[in-house]
Amino acid sequence: MLFFRVTLSAQQADTTGSGNTHFKLGIFYNSNLHYYGRTDSLRSSGVFPLAELWFNKNLYINGAPIFVNNNIANFQYAGSVVTLGYMAKSKNENFLTNLYITKPLYKDNSNLVQSSLKAQGSASFSWLSKMINLNAGGDIKISDKVDYGISAGLDRLFRIDLPEEFIIAIDPSFTMSAGTQQFTKTYYKKSNFLLFPGVDQQVTNDVSKLNILAYEFSMPIVFAKNKLQIIMNPAYVIPQNLITVENRPDLSERGQNMFYITAGLKITF
């Protein structure tokens, strides 16, 4: 999600306008790595170099190794994320479609909350206008089980053209994310047989429920000149429906309302 938003914001402010093969390199910092507001116990920050190849104006692939910083790890490699995608605008430029498949390659001992994710397929659609952009999307996440997610949001892109081909793009955004949550439900059921007294039996079922996972407010800012982009994305995330296990904080999800920022730069070759 983070890579997609940063890439999309940068694309909307892209000044290259090239439909040919081109290559981009970047490096980014995230002050608080999270997954829909869920964090590890160490509240890690992260640095991720990003390499991005565009085969044409629509088809792209990117990859990013993730290095984690926290109280016990200093710039420690946690894994990589590879994304293959297709992004296109309609002829009248009123609709934007982005389809992509993400393959995480996390280390076996990674403590990141999202490290159980094995693959993800996503689709997002945006209706673009001068007043406001409306966004909707869905995804399938594959781990030990399969989960489904949906999202909806809106944003308003402001573009400022300055002298000497210098551009500033500001994109205040709001996103609501929902998805299935899977957990185990245990209860007791009294069984009766004819006239004999009932006996309490423990019943355990696997439950899957679609819940709102997070609300997020963000304001990506892109400074672009020729083939160089500087990207900043301050954001505030409000996690919802955290799963808790009574008397087992080690099995409960950690998360709270938090402000974080992603910052970096990208250059096109």
MOSUL-V523733 format. One line per field, one symbol per residue. ss: DSSP state (@ for helix, = for strand, . for the rest). phi: phi as a letter, one per 30 degrees, with the letter a starting at -180 (. if undefined). burial: 1 if it has 9 or more other ideal C-beta (glycine too) atoms within 8 Angstrom, else 0. Layout:
# MOSUL-V523733
ss = ???
phi = ???
burial = ???
This chain:
# MOSUL-V523733
ss = .@@@@@@@@@@@.........=========....=..=......==========....===========......==============.....============......@@@@..=========.....==========...=================...============================..==============================..============.........@@@...=..===========.
phi = .dedddddddddcdcdicccdbbbbabbbbdadabhidbddchdcbbbdbcbccdadccbbbbbdcccbadcbchcdckbbcbcbbbacdedicbbcbcaccbdbdddcdcdeddddcabcbbbbbccbddaccbbaaabccbdbcbbbbbbababdccccceihcbbbbbebbbccbadbcacccbcbdcbbhcdddbdcdbbbdbbbdbdcacbcbbebbcbbhccbcbbbdabcbdbhddbceibddccdclaeacbbcblbbbcc
burial = 00111111110111100000011111111101110111110101111111111100000111111111110010000111111011100000001111011101010001111010101111111111000010111111101000111110111110100000011111111111111110000000000000000000000000000011111111111111100111111111111101000000000101100101110111110
